[in-house]
């Protein structure tokens, strides 16, 4: 397979970084053929075998992850590779790539992960890679001009393999090929109701997040009794019968199916989770436990990705978070716990407490706040005014497109 590549130009410092969710701005480049709407685009090619799933469970049991967020921030480099035709035409626009990174930064903010672009975009001029037809070709693409210690992501016009078309394909930490490939029309696609979820979905796999409908170790039961070792192995993502366009309302993003599990219990999946196969415009967030796993995977299994790019005042200024949440005090606590937070700009603020399963316990703040420092308190009670049991809880602040979480320990 022959191709011509524009040499990868590594530069001092870092370029193209985006650290906050931004609204999509129209791609001004003209298109010969209108892009398909997101729901007309194929799905994810990332698969998990029973042996891999079992081995991963064993790995988690052996090293006993804490199960709580550490907070970050962690700066993670992305090395983008954009495939063009052999004559140098076509390919994903830089604006669309930057928008995808911004989308991912919003989705992973709760895990303290900040993505940025390292070096210049690598342009691969190849008709063979511009339209792939086999998994072997996709794997060849994903091993071209790789940059060490970065997430290598390849953007192809027509990402196809033996079974049809793909929106994207990623890698778990235990996969043989360690890179992501994306179809252009699945990358920050504004057509129809929009697709700003596939890019983050594939990065989720890169941090060992499985599909919410995963069956490698059996079907997850609605009652949650096997949630830690079946399905996606996370207990705050409801059992999923494998969502799709026929079982999710496009207007409400609610499950409309009537399937039941092996116990006869009706499914009630969350059609807004990023790791599902729900409608692409409906998927907009990771569950709290998903963010914990993503952070844990980064820190323990992909620590080579963690960098310290704050080398210039310009980067430091751009990377400044719009919100911050101080450590709760006192902590541990048997009474009132105070949470001090700061805002750079006036924002709508939501502070909600969750238990270790990711179940909402109580919303302690939901209002618009002015710039500056504020304090919210939690007295250890739930929405019904009942005292919560001793244990670990998490307070998550959402504001200005950013999320921050802090651990709270309740004692007698």
C-alpha positions in Angstrom: 0.0 0.0 0.0 1.5 3.3 -1.1 0.8 6.7 0.3 2.4 10.1 0.5 2.5 11.8 3.9 3.2 15.3 4.8 6.0 15.0 7.4 4.9 15.4 11.0 6.2 18.7 12.2 6.8 18.8 16.0 7.0 22.2 17.3 8.0 23.7 20.6 5.1 24.2 23.0 1.6 23.0 22.1 -0.9 24.1 19.5 -4.5 23.6 18.7 -5.6 23.1 22.3 -9.2 23.4 23.5 -10.0 23.0 27.1 -13.7 23.8 27.4 -16.9 22.8 25.7 -17.9 25.3 23.0 -20.9 25.7 20.8 -20.5 24.3 17.3 -19.6 26.9 14.7 -20.5 26.3 11.0 -17.9 24.6 8.8 -17.4 27.2 6.1 -15.8 24.7 3.7 -18.0 23.8 0.7 -19.0 20.2 0.3 -19.7 18.5 -3.0 -22.0 15.9 -1.5 -24.1 16.7 1.6 -23.1 14.7 4.6 -25.5 12.0 5.9 -27.5 12.7 9.0 -25.9 11.1 12.1 -28.4 8.3 12.4 -27.7 7.2 8.8 -24.0 6.6 9.7 -22.8 3.1 10.8 -21.7 2.4 14.4 -18.7 1.4 16.5 -16.3 -1.4 15.5 -14.7 -1.8 19.0 -15.4 -5.3 20.3 -14.7 -7.1 23.5 -14.2 -10.9 23.8 -15.3 -12.9 26.9 -11.6 -13.8 27.6 -10.6 -10.1 27.5 -13.5 -9.1 29.7 -12.7 -11.8 32.3 -9.0 -10.9 32.3 -9.8 -7.2 32.8 -12.1 -8.0 35.8 -9.2 -10.1 37.2 -6.8 -7.2 36.7 -9.1 -4.8 38.6 -9.5 -7.3 41.5 -5.7 -7.7 41.7 -4.9 -4.1 42.0 -8.1 -3.0 43.9 -8.8 0.5 42.4 -10.0 3.0 45.0 -13.3 3.6 43.1 -13.2 7.3 43.7 -12.1 10.4 41.7 -8.7 11.9 42.4 -9.5 15.1 40.5 -6.7 15.9 38.1 -6.2 17.9 36.0 -4.5 15.5 33.6 -3.2 16.9 30.3 -3.5 14.3 27.6 -2.0 14.8 24.1 -3.8 13.8 20.9 -1.9 13.3 17.7 -4.3 13.9 14.8 -3.8 12.2 11.4 -6.1 13.4 8.7 -6.4 11.3 5.5 -6.8 13.2 2.2 -6.9 11.9 -1.3 -3.6 11.2 -3.1 -3.8 14.6 -4.8 -4.1 16.4 -1.4 -7.8 17.2 -1.7 -10.6 16.3 0.7 -10.1 15.3 4.4 -11.7 16.5 7.6 -11.5 20.2 8.2 -9.3 21.5 11.1 -12.4 23.3 12.5 -14.3 20.0 12.8 -11.3 18.3 14.4 -11.0 21.2 17.0 -14.7 21.0 17.7 -14.5 17.3 18.4 -11.7 17.9 20.9 -13.8 20.6 22.6 -16.7 18.2 22.8 -14.5 15.5 24.4 -13.1 18.0 26.9 -16.6 18.8 28.0 -17.5 15.1 28.3 -14.4 14.2 30.3 -14.2 17.2 32.5 -15.6 15.3 35.4 -12.6 13.0 35.4 -10.2 16.0 35.3 -8.9 15.0 31.8 -7.9 17.8 29.4 -7.1 16.9 25.8 -4.9 19.0 23.7 -3.2 18.7 20.3 0.5 17.9 20.2 2.5 19.1 17.2 1.0 19.8 13.8 -1.7 17.8 12.1 -0.3 14.9 10.2 -1.8 14.8 6.7 -1.7 11.4 5.0 -2.4 11.7 1.2 -3.6 8.2 0.2 -6.6 7.0 -1.9 -6.2 3.6 -0.2 -6.7 5.0 3.3 -9.2 7.6 2.1 -11.6 4.7 1.6 -10.8 1.5 3.4 -12.5 -1.9 2.8 -11.0 -4.3 5.3 -10.1 -4.4 9.0 -6.5 -5.0 8.0 -6.4 -1.8 6.0 -7.9 0.1 9.0 -5.2 -1.4 11.2 -2.5 -0.4 8.7 -3.9 3.1 8.9 -3.8 3.1 12.6 -0.1 2.2 12.7 1.0 4.9 10.2 3.1 7.8 11.4 2.3 7.0 15.1 3.4 9.5 17.7 4.6 8.0 21.0 3.0 8.9 24.3 -0.1 10.4 22.6 -3.6 9.2 21.6 -3.2 8.7 17.8 -6.5 9.4 16.1 -7.0 8.9 12.3 -9.7 10.5 10.3 -10.8 8.8 7.1 -13.6 9.8 4.6 -15.0 6.2 4.3 -14.1 3.9 7.1 -15.3 0.5 5.9 -14.4 -3.1 6.7 -15.6 -6.6 5.8 -19.0 -6.3 7.6 -19.8 -2.8 6.3 -19.2 0.8 7.3 -18.0 2.1 10.7 -18.3 5.4 12.5 -15.2 4.6 14.5 -13.0 2.0 16.0 -10.9 2.3 19.1 -8.6 0.3 21.4 -8.7 -0.9 25.0 -5.4 -1.0 26.9 -5.1 -4.7 26.1 -5.8 -4.3 22.3 -3.2 -5.3 19.7 -3.5 -2.0 17.8 -3.3 1.1 20.0 -5.0 3.9 18.1 -8.4 5.3 17.1 -9.9 5.6 13.6 -12.9 7.9 12.9 -15.1 8.4 9.9 -15.2 12.0 8.9 -19.0 12.2 8.9 -19.1 10.9 12.5 -16.7 13.6 13.7 -18.5 16.7 15.2 -21.1 16.4 12.4 -23.6 19.2 12.5 -26.0 17.6 10.0 -29.5 16.9 11.1 -29.7 16.8 14.9 -25.9 16.5 15.1 -23.3 14.0 16.2 -21.0 15.3 18.9 -20.8 12.0 20.7 -19.0 9.4 18.6 -15.5 11.0 19.1 -15.9 10.8 22.9 -17.5 7.4 22.7 -14.3 6.0 21.0 -12.0 7.8 23.5 -14.1 6.2 26.2 -13.1 2.8 24.9 -9.5 3.9 24.9 -9.9 4.3 28.7 -11.5 0.9 29.1 -15.1 1.9 29.0 -17.3 -0.8 27.5 -20.7 -0.5 25.7 -23.6 -0.3 28.1 -25.1 -3.2 26.3 -21.9 -5.4 26.5 -22.6 -9.1 26.7 -19.1 -10.6 26.8 -19.7 -11.9 30.3 -23.5 -12.3 29.9 -26.5 -10.0 29.9 -26.8 -7.5 32.8 -30.0 -7.9 34.8 -32.3 -5.0 35.4 -32.2 -5.6 39.2 -28.5 -5.0 39.2 -27.5 -8.2 41.0 -24.8 -8.9 38.4 -23.9 -5.3 37.5 -20.3 -5.6 38.7 -19.3 -8.4 36.3 -21.9 -8.3 33.4 -22.7 -5.7 30.9 -20.3 -2.8 31.1 -19.3 -3.9 34.7 -20.5 -0.6 36.1 -23.4 -0.4 38.5 -24.6 3.1 37.8 -25.4 2.5 34.2 -28.8 0.7 33.9 -29.1 -2.6 32.1 -29.3 -2.0 28.4 -30.9 -4.3 25.8 -28.8 -2.6 23.1 -30.4 0.7 22.2 -31.0 1.8 18.7 -32.9 4.1 16.4 -36.1 1.9 16.7 -36.2 2.0 20.5 -35.3 5.6 21.4 -37.5 8.6 20.8 -35.6 11.2 18.7 -37.5 14.1 20.3 -37.4 13.0 24.0 -34.3 10.7 24.0 -36.3 8.2 26.1 -36.4 4.5 25.7 -39.5 3.4 23.9 -39.0 -0.4 23.8 -40.7 -3.1 25.7 -38.0 -5.7 26.1 -37.5 -7.7 29.3 -34.5 -9.4 30.8 -34.2 -13.1 31.6 -36.1 -12.5 34.9 -38.9 -10.9 33.0 -38.1 -7.4 34.3 -38.6 -4.6 31.8 -35.6 -2.7 30.8 -35.3 1.0 31.7 -31.9 2.0 30.1 -30.5 5.5 30.1 -30.5 6.7 26.4 -28.3 9.7 27.1 -25.1 7.8 28.1 -22.2 8.2 25.7 -21.2 4.5 25.8 -24.6 3.3 24.6 -25.9 2.7 21.0 -28.6 5.3 21.5 -29.3 8.0 18.9 -26.1 10.0 18.5 -27.6 13.4 19.3 -29.1 12.0 22.6 -25.7 10.8 24.0 -24.2 13.6 26.1 -22.5 12.3 29.2 -20.6 9.6 31.1 -21.9 8.2 34.3 -20.0 9.0 37.5 -18.5 5.5 37.7 -17.5 5.7 34.0 -15.5 8.8 34.8 -13.9 7.1 37.8 -12.8 4.2 35.5 -11.5 6.5 32.8 -9.4 8.4 35.3 -8.2 5.2 37.0 -7.3 3.7 33.6 -5.3 6.9 32.7 -3.4 7.0 36.0 -2.6 3.3 36.4 -2.6 1.8 32.8 -1.8 4.8 30.5 0.3 7.0 32.8 2.7 7.7 29.8 -0.1 10.0 28.4 -0.1 12.3 31.4 2.0 15.4 30.5 2.7 18.8 31.9 2.3 21.1 28.9 2.0 24.3 31.0 5.1 25.7 29.4 3.9 29.2 28.4 1.7 31.8 29.9 -0.6 31.5 26.9 -1.3 27.8 27.6 -1.8 28.5 31.3 -4.3 31.1 30.6 -6.2 29.0 28.1 -6.3 26.0 30.4 -7.7 27.8 33.3 -10.9 26.1 34.4 -14.0 28.2 34.4 -15.1 26.6 37.7 -13.3 25.2 40.8 -14.5 23.2 43.8 -12.4 23.1 46.9 -12.0 20.1 49.1 -15.0 19.6 51.4 -14.6 20.7 55.0 -14.7 19.2 57.5 -14.1 15.8 55.8 -14.9 13.2 57.3 -18.0 14.8 58.8 -20.9 13.8 60.9 -22.7 17.1 60.5 -22.7 19.9 58.0 -20.1 19.7 55.2 -19.2 23.0 53.4 -18.3 23.1 49.7 -16.6 26.2 48.5 -16.6 26.9 44.8 -15.5 29.6 42.5 -16.7 30.9 39.1 -14.9 32.9 36.5 -18.2 34.1 34.9 -21.8 34.2 35.9 -23.2 30.7 35.5 -26.0 28.3 36.3 -24.7 26.0 39.0 -25.8 22.5 39.9 -24.2 20.7 42.9 -25.6 17.2 43.4 -24.5 14.5 45.9 -24.2 10.9 44.7 -23.5 7.7 46.5 -20.8 5.2 45.4 -23.2 3.5 43.1 -23.8 6.8 41.3 -27.4 7.1 42.6 -28.4 10.7 43.2 -28.8 11.4 46.9 -29.6 15.2 47.0 -29.2 18.3 45.0 -27.8 21.0 47.3 -27.5 23.9 44.9 -29.3 24.7 41.6 -29.3 28.4 40.8 -27.5 31.1 38.9 -24.4 32.5 40.7 -22.3 35.6 40.0 -18.5 35.4 39.4 -16.5 34.9 42.6 -16.4 32.5 45.5 -19.5 30.9 47.0 -20.3 28.2 49.7 -22.9 25.5 49.6 -23.5 23.0 52.4 -24.7 19.5 52.8 -26.1 18.3 56.2 -25.9 14.6 55.3 -29.5 14.1 54.5 -31.2 12.9 51.3 -34.0 14.6 49.4 -36.6 13.3 51.8 -34.8 14.7 54.8 -33.6 11.3 56.0 -30.1 10.9 57.4 -27.8 9.0 55.0 -25.8 6.0 56.1 -22.1 6.4 56.9 -19.9 5.9 53.9 -18.4 7.5 50.8 -20.3 10.1 48.7 -19.4 12.4 45.8 -20.4 16.0 45.3 -20.4 16.9 41.6 -20.5 20.6 40.5 -21.7 21.3 37.0 -21.4 24.9 35.6 -20.3 26.7 32.4 -19.9 23.4 30.6 -17.5 22.0 33.2 -17.8 19.4 35.9 -15.8 18.9 39.1 -16.3 16.2 41.7 -15.1 15.8 45.3 -15.3 12.9 47.7 -17.2 13.3 51.0 -17.0 10.8 53.8 -19.9 10.6 56.3 -19.3 9.1 59.7 -21.4 8.5 62.8 
